[in-house]
C-alpha cells in the first residue's frame, strides 16, 4: 500500500477535522506512530480550517497548500515505513513573515518592502524545520519591520485576537500567536527583539519562548534579536527548540551547539527552587489589577508545588526605554532610510514617524545610549542573580483594541519584556488565567543566561498544575 493509497483508519473517523487541528504536536506524533491518523489527514483538515477561520483573524498572508500536501504525503510514507526523519516529521508549522522561506513571499510586514516573487533560500531555523520533515504551511503576519507590539500592518492589515476579534493580537509575531491559538497549526516560529514572541503568546493564551541570545541561529543576527517557538504547550516548544537550535554557520553570533533534548527533565519537580516575584519593574504603566492577581495566583501555585517565592524590589529607578528605542531606531533607519520617498509613504505612519527619529541621532548620542544599555543589562542580571528563576507578568495590560498600535500610555504598556532581551536571558510566556472579559493573561518565567531547559521545566510545572491550554477560543 502506498502513502497515497493509505485510507484513514477507523479511529480517525471519530475525530472531526477541527479536533485534529487543535491537537498539539505531541498528540499528533502519537497518532502518527499508532496510525490513528496520518499527516495527510491532518494537512487536509488544517487547510480546510485555515480557509474557514483565517479570514476572521488574518493570521496567515500566504498559504502553501500544494507544498503542504506534498510534504504531508512524503511524511506519511516515512511514518508508514517506520522511518520518520525527526520528532517533528509531519507536524504543521507556520513561519513569521520576516523569516526567509524558499518559494514563499516576504514583506517584513510592510507594503514598502514587499518583494515580488518568492525567496530563494531558507533562513537557518526554517532549513532545520524542513530537514526535520515539518509541514511548512505558510507565512504569518507582522507589523511593519516588526517594530511594534501590535497586529497592525500596512501590508497585511489588522490581525485579530481569536478570543475577541475586537481585541489586539499583540506583536510583532502577531499572526504566529494567533495561528496557534486559533487552531491553524500547533507550532509557529517568531522572532523577539523586545517581546515579539512573548507578547502575542500572552495576548493569545499560548506558549511563547524567547531562548538565550544566540541559541537559535539567524540569517541576519543583531543584538537582542532571537528566534523562538510559539506553541500550544511547553513540551511542544521544547521539541521545536531542539530542532531550530541546530547549528548554521550563517549566524556568526550563535552559541556553541548544545545537542540537548529539551524534553528530558521537563517533568522534574520545582521543589526547593527560589523564585523571585517581580510585579513592579520600576517603569512603565502599572500592572492592571486582574493581571496582577493572576500572576500572584500563579506564584501561589508554584509555591504549593514546593518552590520558594520571594518578592522582588523594582529593578529600575528610571525609564530605560528611550535608550532601547534609540538603538532600534538607528537599526530601523538603515532599512527605512534606504527607501524612496514613495516607498516611505507606504509604511504605516506611526512606524514611519518612529523610524525617522533614527535619522538625526549623532554618533555620540548613540554611544551614550549603548553605554546606558550596558547598565540596563548589569542591573537586570544583578537583580535576577539571587533567584533561580523570576516570575513576572508578560504584559502589564490585557489585550487592547485591535485597531490601535498601542493602548493609552503608548509603548509603556510593555516594560517586562525588552530588559530580558538586553540581558540575553531565556524567558517564557504561558497563560496563567483569564480576565473578567475572557481574555488571556500571560505569566513570564525568566532564567539565568543559557538555562533554557530550566525555564521550560518551571513552565511545564505550572502548565501541568493549571492546564489552560485545554481552553479554546470560540471561533
C-alpha positions in Angstrom: 0.0 0.0 0.0 1.4 3.4 -1.0 1.1 6.5 1.1 -1.3 8.0 -1.5 -3.5 4.9 -1.2 -3.4 4.9 2.6 -7.0 5.2 3.8 -7.9 6.8 7.1 -8.3 4.2 9.8 -11.4 3.9 11.9 -10.0 5.8 14.8 -9.5 8.9 12.7 -13.1 8.8 11.5 -14.2 9.5 15.1 -12.3 12.8 15.1 -13.6 15.9 13.4 -11.3 18.0 11.3 -11.3 20.7 13.9 -10.3 18.2 16.6 -7.2 17.2 14.5 -6.4 20.9 14.1 -6.3 21.5 17.9 -4.1 18.5 18.7 -0.7 19.6 20.0 2.5 18.3 18.4 2.9 15.5 20.9 -0.6 14.2 20.3 0.0 14.4 16.5 3.2 12.4 16.9 1.4 9.7 19.0 -1.3 9.5 16.4 1.2 9.1 13.5 3.1 6.5 15.4 -0.1 4.4 16.2 -1.6 5.1 12.7 -4.7 6.5 14.3 -4.4 9.2 11.6 -1.8 10.4 9.2 0.0 13.6 8.2 -2.2 13.8 5.1 -5.4 13.7 7.1 -4.0 16.4 9.4 -2.9 18.6 6.5 -6.3 18.4 4.8 -8.1 19.2 7.9 -5.8 22.1 8.7 -6.0 23.7 5.2 -9.8 23.4 5.4 -9.8 25.2 8.8 -7.5 27.9 7.6 -9.8 28.6 4.7 -12.7 29.0 7.1 -11.0 30.7 10.1 -8.2 32.8 8.7 -10.5 35.4 7.0 -11.7 36.2 10.5 -8.4 36.6 12.3 -5.9 37.4 9.4 -3.1 35.2 10.9 -1.6 34.0 7.6 -1.0 36.1 4.5 0.4 33.2 2.4 -0.7 29.6 2.5 1.3 27.0 0.5 -1.4 24.4 0.1 0.3 22.4 -2.6 3.6 22.4 -0.8 1.9 21.4 2.5 0.1 18.4 0.9 3.3 17.3 -0.9 5.2 17.3 2.3 2.4 15.5 4.1 2.4 12.7 1.5 6.1 12.3 1.9 5.9 12.3 5.7 3.0 9.8 5.7 5.2 7.4 3.6 8.0 7.7 6.1 5.7 7.0 9.1 4.2 4.0 7.3 7.7 2.7 6.8 8.5 3.4 10.5 11.3 5.8 9.4 10.3 9.4 10.4 13.0 11.9 9.9 12.6 13.6 13.3 10.2 14.1 16.2 8.6 17.0 14.1 8.1 14.9 11.0 4.6 15.7 9.7 3.8 18.4 12.2 2.4 21.6 10.7 4.4 24.8 11.4 3.7 28.4 10.3 6.5 30.9 9.7 6.7 34.6 10.6 6.9 37.0 7.6 10.4 38.1 8.5 11.9 34.6 8.1 13.1 33.7 4.6 11.3 30.6 3.2 12.4 29.3 -0.2 9.4 29.5 -2.6 7.4 31.9 -0.3 7.0 35.7 -0.4 8.5 38.0 2.2 7.3 41.6 3.0 8.7 42.1 6.5 5.2 43.4 7.4 5.3 46.4 5.1 4.0 47.5 1.7 7.2 49.4 1.3 9.4 46.3 1.4 7.2 43.6 -0.1 9.2 41.8 -2.7 7.7 40.4 -5.9 8.0 36.6 -6.4 9.4 34.3 -3.8 12.5 33.9 -1.7 15.3 31.8 -3.0 16.6 30.2 0.3 15.6 29.2 3.7 16.7 31.0 6.8 18.5 28.8 9.3 15.6 27.8 11.5 13.4 27.2 8.5 16.0 25.0 6.9 16.2 22.9 10.1 12.4 22.6 10.2 12.3 21.5 6.6 15.1 18.9 7.2 13.1 17.6 10.1 10.1 16.9 7.9 7.8 19.6 9.4 5.0 20.8 7.1 5.7 24.4 6.3 2.1 25.6 5.9 2.7 29.3 5.2 3.8 32.8 6.4 2.2 34.7 9.2 1.5 38.4 9.6 3.5 41.1 11.4 3.6 44.9 11.7 5.9 47.0 9.5 9.5 45.9 10.1 8.5 44.2 13.3 8.8 47.5 15.2 5.5 47.4 17.1 3.9 45.2 19.7 0.6 45.2 17.8 -1.1 43.4 15.0 -1.3 46.3 12.6 0.5 46.2 9.2 0.5 48.3 6.0 0.9 45.1 4.0 -1.3 42.7 5.9 -4.0 44.8 7.6 -5.3 44.0 11.1 -4.5 40.7 12.8 -7.2 40.0 15.4 -7.2 38.2 18.7 -9.1 34.9 18.4 -10.5 35.2 21.9 -12.2 38.5 21.0 -12.0 39.7 17.4 -12.2 43.3 18.6 -9.0 43.0 20.6 -5.3 43.1 19.6 -3.3 40.0 18.9 0.0 41.6 20.2 3.1 41.7 18.1 5.3 41.7 16.3 4.9 37.9 15.8 1.2 38.7 15.5 0.0 36.1 13.1 2.2 33.4 14.7 0.5 33.7 18.1 -3.0 33.9 16.6 -2.4 30.8 14.3 -1.5 28.6 17.3 -4.4 29.9 19.4 -6.9 29.6 16.6 -6.1 26.0 15.6 -4.3 26.9 12.4 -1.2 24.9 13.3 0.2 23.7 16.6 3.6 25.3 16.1 4.9 28.6 14.8 8.2 30.4 14.7 8.6 34.0 15.6 11.3 36.5 16.4 11.8 38.6 19.5 13.8 41.8 20.0 11.7 43.4 22.6 8.9 40.9 23.4 7.7 40.0 19.9 7.4 36.2 20.7 6.1 36.6 24.3 3.6 39.5 23.7 1.4 37.7 21.2 1.7 34.5 23.2 0.4 36.4 26.3 -2.4 38.1 24.4 -3.5 34.9 22.6 -3.1 32.5 25.6 -0.4 30.2 24.1 3.2 29.4 24.9 6.0 31.7 23.6 9.7 31.1 24.3 12.5 33.6 23.9 15.7 31.5 24.1 19.0 32.7 25.3 20.6 35.1 22.8 22.4 33.1 20.2 20.6 29.8 20.9 18.7 29.8 17.6 20.8 30.7 14.6 19.5 33.6 12.5 20.3 34.6 8.9 20.8 38.3 9.9 21.8 38.3 13.6 21.6 41.6 15.6 22.0 42.5 19.3 19.0 41.4 21.4 17.3 39.6 18.5 16.3 36.0 18.9 14.2 33.4 17.1 11.9 31.2 19.2 8.9 28.9 19.2 5.3 29.7 19.7 3.4 26.6 20.6 0.3 25.1 22.2 2.2 23.6 25.1 5.6 23.8 26.8 6.5 20.3 25.6 5.9 21.4 22.0 8.1 24.5 22.5 10.8 22.3 23.9 10.5 19.8 20.9 10.7 22.6 18.4 13.6 24.4 20.2 15.8 21.3 19.8 15.3 21.4 16.0 15.7 25.1 15.3 18.7 25.4 17.6 20.7 23.1 15.4 23.9 24.8 14.1 24.1 27.0 11.0 27.3 28.8 10.1 25.5 31.8 8.6 25.0 33.1 12.2 28.4 34.3 13.4 26.9 35.1 16.9 25.4 31.7 17.6 26.2 29.9 20.8 28.1 26.6 20.6 25.7 23.9 19.7 24.3 22.1 22.6 22.8 18.8 21.4 20.2 18.8 24.2 16.9 17.1 24.3 14.8 19.8 26.0 12.1 17.3 26.8 14.5 15.4 29.1 13.9 16.6 32.7 10.9 18.6 31.7 8.7 16.9 34.3 11.3 17.4 37.1 9.9 18.9 40.4 10.4 22.6 41.2 10.6 21.8 44.9 13.2 24.0 46.6 13.7 26.4 43.7 14.0 30.1 44.6 11.6 32.1 42.5 11.6 35.9 42.6 8.2 37.6 42.1 8.6 40.8 40.1 5.3 42.8 39.8 6.8 46.3 39.6 9.9 46.6 37.4 10.2 50.4 38.2 8.9 52.0 35.0 6.0 51.7 32.5 2.3 51.5 33.1 1.2 50.0 36.4 0.2 46.4 36.2 -3.6 46.1 35.8 -5.3 44.6 38.8 -6.6 41.5 37.1 -3.1 40.8 35.6 -1.5 41.3 39.0 -4.0 38.9 40.7 -3.4 36.2 38.0 0.4 36.4 38.3 0.2 36.3 42.1 -2.1 33.3 41.9 0.4 31.6 39.6 3.2 32.2 42.0 1.0 30.6 44.7 0.5 27.5 42.6 4.3 27.1 42.2 4.7 27.6 46.0 2.2 24.8 46.5 4.5 22.7 44.3 7.4 23.3 46.7 9.1 26.4 45.2 10.1 29.2 47.5 8.6 32.6 46.4 10.3 35.8 47.3 9.0 39.3 46.3 11.5 41.4 44.3 12.1 45.1 44.6 11.8 47.1 41.3 14.9 46.7 39.1 14.9 50.3 37.8 14.7 53.8 39.3 14.4 55.4 35.9 13.0 54.6 32.5 15.4 52.7 30.2 13.1 52.5 27.2 14.3 55.7 25.5 17.8 54.3 25.1 16.4 51.0 23.8 14.3 52.9 21.4 17.3 54.8 20.1 19.2 51.6 19.5 16.2 50.2 17.5 15.6 53.4 15.6 19.1 53.5 14.3 18.7 49.9 13.3 15.3 50.6 11.6 16.6 53.7 9.9 19.0 51.6 7.9 16.1 50.0 6.2 13.6 52.9 6.2 16.1 55.5 5.1 17.2 53.4 2.1 13.6 53.5 0.8 12.5 56.1 -1.8 10.0 58.8 -0.7 7.3 56.9 -2.5 8.1 53.7 -0.6 8.4 55.5 2.7 4.8 56.8 2.2 3.6 53.2 2.1 4.9 52.5 5.6 2.4 52.5 8.5 2.5 56.2 9.5 3.1 55.6 13.2 6.1 53.4 12.3 7.4 55.8 9.7 7.5 58.6 12.2 9.2 56.4 14.7 11.9 55.3 12.2 12.6 58.9 11.2 13.7 59.6 14.7 16.7 57.5 14.0 18.0 59.7 11.2 19.2 62.6 13.3 20.9 60.7 16.1 24.5 61.6 16.4 27.3 59.1 17.0 27.9 60.5 20.5 24.1 60.2 21.3 24.1 56.6 20.2 27.3 55.9 22.1 25.7 57.3 25.3 22.6 55.2 24.7 24.6 52.0 24.3 26.6 52.7 27.4 23.3 53.1 29.4 22.0 49.9 27.7 25.1 48.1 29.2 24.0 49.4 32.6 20.5 48.0 32.0 22.0 44.6 31.3 24.0 44.8 34.5 21.0 45.8 36.6 18.8 43.1 35.2 21.4 40.3 35.7 22.2 41.5 39.2 18.6 41.7 40.2 18.0 38.1 39.0 21.2 36.6 40.5 19.6 36.0 43.9 17.0 33.7 42.4 16.9 30.5 40.3 14.1 32.0 38.2 12.0 35.1 38.1 8.2 35.3 37.7 6.6 38.4 36.2 3.7 39.5 34.1 4.4 39.2 30.4 2.3 42.3 29.8 1.1 45.0 32.2 -2.3 45.2 30.5 -4.8 42.9 28.9 -5.3 43.0 25.1 -6.4 46.4 23.9 -8.4 47.4 20.7 -7.4 45.6 17.5 -7.1 48.8 15.5 -4.7 50.5 17.9 -0.9 50.4 17.7 -0.8 50.5 21.5 -3.1 51.5 24.4 -3.3 54.8 26.1 0.2 55.4 27.6 2.0 54.3 24.4 4.7 51.7 24.5 4.9 52.0 28.2 2.4 49.0 28.4 5.4 46.7 27.7 8.0 47.2 30.4 8.6 43.5 31.4 9.9 42.2 28.0 12.8 44.1 26.4 15.0 44.3 29.5 15.4 40.5 29.3 16.4 40.8 25.6 19.2 43.2 26.6 20.3 40.8 29.4 20.2 37.8 26.9 18.3 35.7 29.4 15.8 33.0 28.4 12.1 33.9 29.0 8.9 32.0 28.6 5.3 33.3 28.5 2.4 31.0 29.1 -1.2 31.5 30.0 -1.9 31.8 33.8 -5.6 32.7 33.7 -8.2 34.9 32.0 -9.6 38.3 32.8 -13.2 39.0 33.5 -13.5 39.9 29.8 -12.5 36.4 28.9 -9.0 37.4 27.7 -5.8 35.5 28.4 -3.2 36.7 30.8 0.4 35.8 30.4 2.9 34.7 33.1 6.5 35.2 32.3 9.3 32.9 33.6 12.8 34.2 33.3 16.0 32.2 33.9 19.7 32.8 34.0 21.6 33.0 30.7 21.8 29.7 28.9 19.4 27.9 31.3 16.8 27.5 28.6 16.0 24.0 29.8 15.3 25.2 33.4 12.9 27.9 32.3 10.9 25.3 30.3 10.9 23.0 33.3 9.3 25.6 35.5 6.8 26.5 32.8 5.9 22.9 32.5 5.4 22.5 36.2 2.9 25.4 36.2 1.2 24.2 33.0 0.7 20.7 34.5 -0.9 22.2 37.6 -3.1 24.6 35.6 -3.7 23.3 32.1 -5.1 26.4 30.5 -4.1 25.1 27.0 -7.2 23.0 27.1 -9.4 26.1 26.6 -10.1 27.1 23.1 -11.4 30.4 21.6 -15.0 30.1 20.4 -14.4 30.9 16.7 
